[in-house]
Amino acid sequence: MINLTDAAVLAKEWALNVGKMQKKKLEKSSFKINTKSTLTDLVTEIDLLSEDMIRAKIDKNYPEHNILGEESDFKDNNSKYTWVIDPLDGTNNYTSSYPIYCVSIALKYEKEVVMGVIYIPELDEIYSAIKGKGSYKSGTAINISNKKTLNSSLVATGFPYDKKESDLDNLAPLNKILKEVRGLRRSGSAAFDLISVACGRIDAFWEFKLKEWDYAAGELLIEEAGGEVYKTEIEGAPLLIAGSPELVAELREIIETIYL
């Protein structure tokens, strides 16, 4: 097995460099924007550049590893290790200069995430976790909030890109949960919401139709910070719920009662 501490040091360095590039490019506000699956599913040349930068570093340091990135084809080297990259999570925010976007890098060994890094450029916050060794913000251990009831909790969610066409648009759970919580936030970046759960500034989070690159690093960071991440499918669509075990159970009951 590779040295995960060394891998985490490198991943943090890559995330910092890419995040600083993104912030610098945003100041110029002159980059190309295209759409992917829907009109709200955006990709910019900065997304592509960011992923290329990270892939180049992986190829240099771990040329035998697989790479799964949001913006490029899966690189299959038939390795037990797979890097999972979301080079710019929160592209819609980024294109509008809304300062919530993240660089997310995770490493899997076989099917298990063993290392994760998330960087928030506009806040200059770097988070990292190694399986079994806790979650950290700039070297300081972090923990979830341990709120146990929704009525005292600040909760986050997001909406799928196909919300205009799909009946599974998250509106039914939102309408129910909104009345049960102390407050609700929608940041536009799943990586930001997940790391916010890990460090305790958000108490719980749920979202439909996330991809592996959206949550791979954040899931490990939450679990290593003492939280729970529950994943299932509703009507064939992925659902992720994160927070303390008690909040996950409450959210799961509300959502599954609506759909199941």
C-alpha positions in Angstrom: 0.0 0.0 0.0 1.3 3.5 -0.8 2.1 6.0 1.9 -1.2 7.8 2.4 0.4 10.6 4.4 2.6 11.5 1.5 -0.4 11.2 -0.9 -2.4 13.7 1.3 0.5 16.1 1.4 0.7 16.1 -2.4 -3.1 16.3 -2.8 -3.2 19.4 -0.6 -0.4 21.0 -2.6 -2.3 20.3 -5.9 -5.6 21.6 -4.5 -4.0 24.8 -3.2 -2.3 25.5 -6.5 -5.4 24.8 -8.6 -7.6 26.8 -6.2 -5.2 29.8 -6.4 -5.3 29.6 -10.2 -9.1 29.5 -10.1 -9.3 32.6 -7.9 -6.8 34.5 -10.1 -8.7 33.6 -13.3 -12.0 34.6 -11.7 -10.6 38.1 -11.1 -10.1 38.5 -14.9 -13.7 37.2 -15.6 -12.8 36.2 -19.2 -13.2 32.5 -19.7 -15.4 30.3 -22.0 -18.6 28.7 -20.6 -20.4 25.8 -22.1 -23.3 23.5 -21.0 -23.3 19.8 -20.5 -26.5 17.8 -19.6 -28.8 20.8 -19.2 -28.7 24.6 -19.5 -27.9 24.8 -15.7 -25.1 22.1 -15.9 -22.2 24.3 -16.8 -18.5 23.7 -17.6 -15.9 26.3 -18.1 -12.4 26.2 -19.5 -11.2 26.7 -15.9 -12.9 23.3 -15.0 -11.0 21.6 -17.8 -7.7 23.4 -17.0 -8.1 22.5 -13.3 -8.6 18.8 -14.0 -5.8 18.7 -16.5 -3.5 20.2 -13.8 -4.4 17.6 -11.2 -4.3 14.7 -13.7 -0.8 15.8 -14.7 0.4 15.7 -11.1 -1.2 12.3 -10.6 0.4 10.9 -13.8 3.8 12.2 -12.6 3.7 10.9 -9.1 1.4 7.8 -9.4 1.5 6.9 -13.1 0.1 3.4 -12.5 -3.1 4.7 -10.8 -6.6 5.0 -12.2 -8.2 8.5 -12.5 -11.9 9.3 -12.3 -12.6 13.0 -13.0 -15.8 14.9 -13.7 -14.6 16.5 -16.9 -12.6 13.7 -18.6 -12.8 10.0 -19.5 -12.0 7.4 -16.8 -8.3 6.4 -17.0 -8.3 2.7 -16.3 -4.8 1.3 -15.5 -6.3 -1.8 -13.8 -4.9 -0.5 -10.5 -6.3 -1.0 -7.0 -6.0 2.8 -6.6 -8.3 5.3 -8.1 -8.1 9.1 -7.8 -11.6 10.8 -7.8 -11.5 14.4 -8.8 -14.0 17.2 -8.9 -11.7 20.0 -10.1 -14.2 22.9 -9.6 -17.3 22.0 -7.6 -19.7 24.9 -7.8 -19.2 25.9 -11.4 -22.5 27.8 -11.5 -21.4 29.9 -8.6 -18.0 30.4 -10.2 -19.4 31.7 -13.4 -21.3 34.3 -11.5 -18.4 35.2 -9.2 -20.4 33.8 -6.2 -17.6 32.9 -3.8 -18.5 29.3 -2.9 -16.6 26.8 -5.0 -14.2 24.0 -4.1 -11.4 21.7 -5.3 -12.1 18.1 -4.3 -9.6 15.3 -4.5 -10.1 11.7 -3.1 -8.1 8.5 -3.4 -9.8 5.1 -3.3 -8.1 1.7 -2.6 -10.3 -0.8 -4.3 -13.8 0.4 -3.4 -12.9 2.3 -0.2 -12.0 6.0 0.0 -8.8 6.2 2.0 -7.8 9.8 1.6 -9.7 13.0 0.9 -8.8 16.7 0.4 -11.1 19.7 -0.1 -9.9 23.3 -0.7 -12.2 26.4 -0.6 -10.2 29.0 -2.5 -12.2 32.1 -1.4 -11.9 31.2 2.3 -8.4 29.8 1.9 -9.5 26.7 3.9 -7.8 23.3 3.3 -9.3 20.2 4.7 -7.9 16.6 4.7 -8.6 13.2 6.0 -6.9 9.8 6.0 -8.9 6.7 6.7 -8.8 5.9 10.5 -6.8 9.1 11.3 -9.4 11.8 11.7 -10.3 14.9 9.8 -8.3 18.2 9.8 -8.5 21.8 8.8 -5.0 23.1 8.3 -3.6 20.5 10.8 -6.3 21.1 13.5 -8.7 18.3 14.1 -12.4 19.0 13.3 -15.6 17.3 14.4 -19.3 17.4 13.4 -21.7 19.5 15.5 -23.4 16.5 17.1 -26.8 18.2 16.9 -29.4 15.5 17.6 -32.8 17.1 16.5 -33.8 18.9 13.4 -35.6 21.6 15.2 -32.2 22.9 16.5 -30.3 22.3 13.3 -29.0 24.3 10.4 -29.4 22.0 7.3 -28.2 22.3 3.7 -29.4 20.8 0.5 -29.1 21.2 -3.3 -31.1 20.5 -6.4 -30.4 18.2 -9.4 -29.6 19.6 -12.8 -32.6 17.9 -14.3 -35.1 19.5 -11.9 -37.1 21.0 -14.7 -37.8 17.7 -16.4 -37.7 15.2 -13.4 -40.4 14.6 -10.8 -37.6 13.9 -8.4 -36.7 17.6 -8.0 -36.2 17.6 -4.2 -39.1 20.1 -3.7 -41.4 17.7 -1.8 -38.7 16.9 0.9 -37.6 20.6 0.9 -41.2 21.7 1.7 -41.4 19.2 4.6 -37.9 19.6 6.0 -37.9 23.4 5.9 -40.7 23.5 8.5 -38.8 21.1 10.8 -35.4 22.8 11.0 -33.9 25.9 12.6 -32.6 27.1 9.2 -31.9 25.9 5.7 -29.0 26.8 3.4 -28.3 26.1 -0.3 -24.7 26.9 -1.2 -24.5 25.5 -4.8 -21.5 23.2 -4.0 -22.0 19.8 -2.5 -18.3 19.6 -1.6 -18.7 22.9 0.4 -21.9 21.5 2.1 -20.2 18.2 3.0 -17.1 19.9 4.5 -19.4 22.3 6.4 -21.0 19.2 8.0 -17.6 17.8 8.8 -16.4 20.9 10.6 -19.7 21.6 12.3 -20.9 24.8 10.7 -23.8 22.9 9.0 -25.5 20.2 11.1 -26.8 18.0 8.2 -27.1 17.8 4.5 -29.1 15.8 1.9 -29.1 15.8 -1.9 -30.3 13.7 -4.8 -28.3 12.6 -7.9 -24.8 13.4 -6.7 -21.9 11.8 -8.6 -19.0 10.0 -6.9 -16.7 12.9 -7.6 -19.1 15.3 -5.8 -19.0 13.4 -2.5 -15.9 11.0 -2.4 -13.6 13.4 -0.4 -16.4 14.9 1.7 -17.8 11.6 2.7 -14.5 10.5 4.2 -14.0 13.9 5.9 -17.5 13.6 7.6 -17.0 10.0 8.7 -13.5 10.8 10.1 -15.0 13.8 11.9 -17.5 11.5 13.7 -20.4 11.8 11.4 -22.5 9.4 9.3 -23.1 9.3 5.6 -26.1 7.3 4.3 -26.4 6.5 0.7 -29.4 4.8 -1.1 -31.5 5.1 -4.2 -35.0 6.6 -4.5 -36.8 5.8 -7.8 -33.5 4.8 -9.3 -31.7 8.1 -8.3 -28.9 8.3 -5.8 -29.7 10.0 -2.4 -27.0 11.1 0.1 -27.8 12.2 3.7 -25.0 13.3 6.1 -24.8 14.5 9.7 -25.0 13.0 13.1 -26.7 9.5 13.2 -29.8 11.1 14.8 -30.2 13.7 12.1 -29.5 11.3 9.4 -32.3 9.1 10.8 -34.7 12.0 11.0 -34.0 13.1 7.4 -34.1 9.6 6.1 -37.6 9.0 7.7 -39.0 12.2 6.2 -37.6 11.6 2.7 -38.3 7.9 2.5 -41.9 8.5 3.8 -42.5 10.8 0.9 -41.1 8.5 -1.8 -41.4 4.9 -0.6 
